[in-house]
Amino acid sequence: MRAVPWFLASSLLVAGTLHAGPRATVIPAKAIAAATQLREQALASNLGYEITESLTTEVGPRLAGSEADAHAVQWAQAKFKALGYDKVWLEEVHFPKWERRSEHAAIIGDHAQPLSLIALGGSPGGTVEAEVVRFADLASLEAVPAGSLAGKIAFIDHHMERARDGAGYGMGSKVRGRGPSAAVRAGAAAYLMRSAGTDSHRNPHTGITRFDEGLTPIPAAALATPDAEQLTRLLALGPVRVRVALDCGWDGEATSYNVVGEIRGRSKPGEVVLIGGHLDSWDPGTGAIDDGAGVGLTMAAGALIGEMKQRPARTIRVVAFANEEQGLYGGKAYAARHIGDVGKHQIAAESDFGAGRVYAFRSGAPEYAQGAVKQIADVLAPLGIAHTPDEGGPGPDVGPSATQGVAWASLRQDGTDYFDYHHTPDDTLDKIDPKALAQNVAAYAVFAYLAANADGDFGSEAKKVTPPQE
């Protein structure tokens, strides 16, 4: 048999390598054993709850751009350092500043009575007294002729459905985000909505809204669920006039910061596994479930990894993102700042859905890394976490990085009661179960540690991606 020339043999070897594709990513057995111990240590730890308690007690509500927001940044820096993180730094984030001062509403006339409501973030101030026109859903308001509601108050009475995965919030947030612009197009003088929530308390739910370019904003607010139902009953009896008085609005520009802490990797410190939550909150409550818990549990996960006898190969980076609530400003700023470092991000995951137990896990990693994803899922399984390869997406602040090609994972939390408290005065520490939060800490610690020790990657590559919506 004739020998193959060296140059041809070399070409065949290269072609075979290209055809084979990337080498499968796997996690060493030693890392699996260490992660199993880490999981049990995290379950027995109260650190996540203690950090969340510290943030919500010492700082309280953290409206983006406020003095409390600046206090929260200082708190996060000090907490990272106290927890033993190797490196802590700030990254600037700029955004418009919105302020809330007061809000009042009342039914006027024969059935005069106060209404419990709250201004939507982004609403202008103003006082309007007018007849209310009710719509059962957003589509009904968007369908009315332009100018047909001149001098009236548009009211959408959409009922949000409860779901473990929070699926009902999709339409609820659209009613909040698109409703005011639809009201302006119809000529309305003000906009009211039934709160995007699943509770029946007199605690209205705030949240950001937007007005489409070219439209003149009008006062926009959310009614507490019982008040929306009261208004609907009165409208069934005949015309109803309501007086809405909001003192709020935009006030220049603000600067806050993404606060970043790192546990340095032992052999590949330039590559990072990113976890985190957002530091800001809305102002009625103390931002415990949204998102003090996310900050607390990811800080704790990183700190527990840092205490291990052997550090993971890669660096664990924890980010407390700025101003998620008003437009993902922190997540977008992070993605823009690190656009040249996509390949250095092994994988990213974010906690921003309360403090309920994690019940499902997946990653958008390519096929060659799915074996490692399954290995992570197996270590998570004793925590009651199922591997759901087709459900879930990157969190909101991780999303901008994911669209640039950063690999992501989703640890989905039980949000059955999340929207009872979301963006209300009831978002307070007592709504958090310390044991459930410890389960979250264990899940994030296991995920981050194993991903940081993997032989191979999870597919981060600078490219445009359209990840699934969470």
Buried (B, 14 or more C-beta within 10 A) or exposed (E): EEEEEEEEEEEEEEEEEEEEEEEEBBBBEEBBEBBBEBBEBBBEBBBBBEBBBBBBEEBBBBBBBBEBBBBBBEBBBBBBEEBEBBBBEBBEBEBBBBBBEEBBBBBBEEBEEEBBBBBBBBBBBBEBBBBBBBBEBBEBBBEBEEEEBEEBBBBBBBBBEBBBBBEBBEBBBBBBBBBBBBBBBBBBBBBBBBBBBBBEBBBBBBBBBBBEEEBEBBBBBBBBBBBBBBBBEBBEEEEBBBBBBBBBBBEEEBEBBBBBBBBBBEEBBEBBBBBBBBBBBBBBBBBBBBBBBBBBBBBBBBBBBBBBEEBBBBBBBBBBBBBBBBBBBBBBBBBEEBEEBBEBBBBBBBBBBBBBBBBBBBBBBBEBBBBBBEBBBBBBEEBEBBBBEEBBBBBBBBBBBBBBBBBBBBBBBBBBBBBBBBBBBBBBBEBBEBEBBBBBBBBBBBBBBBBBBBEBBBBBEEEEBEBBEB
